[in-house]
Amino acid sequence: MDEKDYELLHALDETRNITHAADKLYMTQSALSKRIKALEQELGVEIVLRSRQGIRFTPAGEQVLLHSAAAAREMEKMRRQLASIQGEACGTLRAGISVNFSYYRLPEVLTEYHKAYPKVRLDIATGHSRNIYQQMLDSSLDVAVLRGEYPWDGTQFLLSQENICLICSEENKDRPISDYLYIDHSSDATISAQMARWRYENGVTNDAGNFVVDNIMVCREMVERGLGWALMPEVALDNFKGYVKPCTFENGEPFVRRTYIFCQRDAAALPQVQLFMDMLKKHR
């Protein structure tokens, strides 16, 4: 067995489907089936069972999967240690980036980073902060950019702080917000709770008639067209054509959203990770 076999077994475990695994590995189904058969002959055991519903690992196959995953982790650990010893920006950067940051800031950061350190292999995951945070807890990422507050015992830096703003079209700026449609957008539980608190403190207690979208840019577009009002972070408001007002809570506390860099303790010494964090701080 070699590293390609570790990757093959991981893809089979993840998809439980020959067709999907072959697509993920950029192989033909025939080639994948032949490799599985060769592995079974090499190990002297049947690894998977096929059916119309997909595949299942046999008890022996589950043991093979377990040991191959451990071997893959050891190989990655060896590469990390070698990269750290060399002090050169190479190896793999496994980073997770929150949706908003990835949309508005990440392209510029990655472009500059790749030009400066072309030997680094970039493995970038984007998604909601709660999902990226879970991947950090699972140690499947080295470094992450997360929006909001999460407990963490590794390396952590405050990257930025921005206002949450009330936005509406110019023609609606003098209209009481309780009189027309509130347009909500998907976010994590913490910021959603803070938005609910702000609305309550400002007399918007009836959620009937509110509109929810799963994309912050769709929400902004609807507001620009005068459909309603919304609460939105400043990062999403470049070139917004409408009225913008930073929000404060009833006690005078500003309504802000913080963005952090999280890093695994054992990854903080890796040159490619250190340089990526430096690049993020440069662009904040």
N, C-alpha and C positions, 0 to 999 in steps of 0.2 A: 504493500500500500504506500501511496505517496500523498502529497498535499492536495493534488487534484481529486484524489479519492475522498479525502476529508471534506472537500467542498461539495463533491457529488452527494455524499451521504447527508450532509447538512441540508442541501437543496431538497432531497427526497423527504427528509424529516419535516421540513418547513412546508412543503406543498402537498405531500402525500399523494402525488399524482405524477406519473411518468411524463405526460405531455408538458405540464407546467414546469417540472424540474428541468426538462430538456430545454425549454424556452429560456429559463433563468440562466442555464449554463451555456447557452448558445451552441447547443448540440442537436443532432437529429435524435428522434426517439430510438431509432435503430442503433445508433452508436452508444446511446445511454444504456439500452438493454444489453448490448454486448459487453459493456464495461461491468455492469452488475453481475452478469453471468461469469465473467473472468474473475471478479472478486470472490464470488461464491466458490469457484473452483480452487482459487488460491488458498482460501481459508477452510475449505472443506465443509462448509455449512450453507444452508439456505438462509438468505438475509431478508428477503421480502416476499410477500404473497400478493399476487395481483388479482383484482376483481373489477367488475364494471364500476364500482364506486371509487376505485383508486387502488392504493397499495397499503399494506400493513407490514410493519416490521415483525419478524418472528422473534421469539425469545433470544435466539442467538444473534439475530440482527440488532436487537436493542443493546446487547452487550458490545457489539462492534461499533454501534453509533456512539455509545458512551465513551469508549476508549479512543475513538477517532476524534471526538470533540476535545478530549483531554490532550491528545497529541497536538491538535491544531493550536490550542492555547499555549502549549509549551513552545511550539515553533514561534508564535508571535512574541512570547516573552523573551526568547532568545534574540529575536530581531531588535526588540526594544533595548535590551541590554547592550547589544553591539552598537546600536545607533548612539546610545548615551555615552559609551566609552569613546567612540570616535569623535563626538562633539560636533558632528556634521549634520546639517539640516537635510535629512533623508528619512527613509522609512515611511510609515503611514501615519497620517493625521486623521483620527476618528473624532469628528466634531458633530455636535447636535446644535441646531440653531432654531430659535423660536420663529413662528410664521412671519410675524410683522418685521422682525429684524432681517430675516432672510429676504424678504421682498424689497425692503427699502435700503438696506445697508450692505448686505452680504456680497452682492456682485462686485462692488467696488473693492471691498476688502480682499476677496478671493483673487481677483484679477491682479492686484498688486502683489499679493503673497506668492502666487504662482510664478510671476515674472522674477521675483527675487529668489525663490527657492524651488526651482523646477524639478529637483530630485525627489521632492516630497510627494507621495501618493495621497491624494485627497479623497477621503471617504466621508462625505457630508450627508447628514440626515436633517431634514427640516420637518417641523410639525408643531402642534400646540405644546406650550411649555410643560404642561402636566405629563405629556407623553415622553418628551425629551428628558424630563427629570427622572422618570421611571427607568429610562435606559441608562442614566447615570448611576442610579441605585443598583442596577443589574451589572454595572461595570462594563457595559458594551460600548461606551464612549469614553474618550480621554478628557474632553473638554466640551463645555456647553455654554450657550448664551440663552439665559432664561429670563423671562419677564415675570415679575411678581416675587413673593416671598416663599421660600422653601427651606426647610431645615437641611443643613449640610455640614459635615465635619471635615471636609477636605479644604482645598484652597478655594478662596472666594474673593472676588473684587466687585465693587460697585462700578458698573460701566457707564451708566447714564441714569438720569432722572428727568421725567417729562411730565407736563401737566396733562390731566384729562380735561377736555374742553367740551362745552356745550356748543353744538354747531347747528345752524339752520340757514335757510336762504335769506337774502337781504330783505325781501318783502315780509318775512315772518319775524324779524328780529325784535320787534316791539310787541309781539303777540304773546299772551300768557301761555307757557308751555303746556299747562293743564288743559288748554282748549283744543289742541290738535295732536296729531299722531306722533307717538314716540316710536322710533325705529331702532330696534335692538340688533346686535350682532353677536355671534358666538364668541365666547371668551372663557377663561378658566374660572373656577368657582370663586376665588378670592376677589378678583376684580368685578365679577358679576354681583357679588354681595355688596361691595362698596358702591357700585352704581345704584343698586336697590336702595341702599341707605341714603344716597344723595337725592334720589327721586322722592323718597318719603319725606326728607327734610324740606324739600321744595314743593310739597303739596301735590305731588303726582303719585297718588296712592291707588288709583284704579287702573289695573292692567288691561281691562277690556278694550279691545280695539288696537292694542299695540301690535307692532309688526316685527317679526324676527327673521333675519337673514343669516346665512352661514358664512358670509364673505364681507369683510370690512370695506372693500372697495365698492361693492354693490350698495352697501349702506350709505356710503358717502355720496354716491351718484344719485340715490333717491332723495337725499337731503338737498343736494344742489338743485334738483328739479322742483323743490318746493313741496314734496310729498309729506314731509314731517321734520322732526328734529332728532338729534342723536347725541350721545356722549362718546367721544372718540379721543384717542391719544394723539399728541402733537405730531408724532412720527408719521402719521397717516394724512397729515393736512397740508403738505407742500402743494402750493398752487391751488388750494381750495378756493372756489369762487362762492363766497358766502360770508355769513357772520360767525365769528369765533370768539368764545369767551372762556377763559380758564375758570375752572370750578373750585369752590372751597366748600367745606362742610360747615354745618351750623356753628360749631365751636371756633371757627376761624382757621382751622387746619386746611392747608391746600390739598386738593385731591390730585395726587401724583402717582405715577407708575414707575417703579424702578426696574432696571435691567442689570443683571449680574453675569459675570463670568464665573462658572463653576469648573473646577479641575480636579481630577483624581490625584490623590497624594503621590502615588507611584509614577504618574505620568508627568508631574510638574517639572521633573528634571530633564525630560526629553527636549532636545534642542528644537525640534519642529513644533512642539507644543508651546514652549516658551516664546518662540518667535511669533506664533499665531496670536497668543495673548497680547504680546507687544503691539502687533499690527491692529488688533481690535481697539486697544487703548488709544492708539494713534488716531483712529478714525472716530472716536466717540465725540 
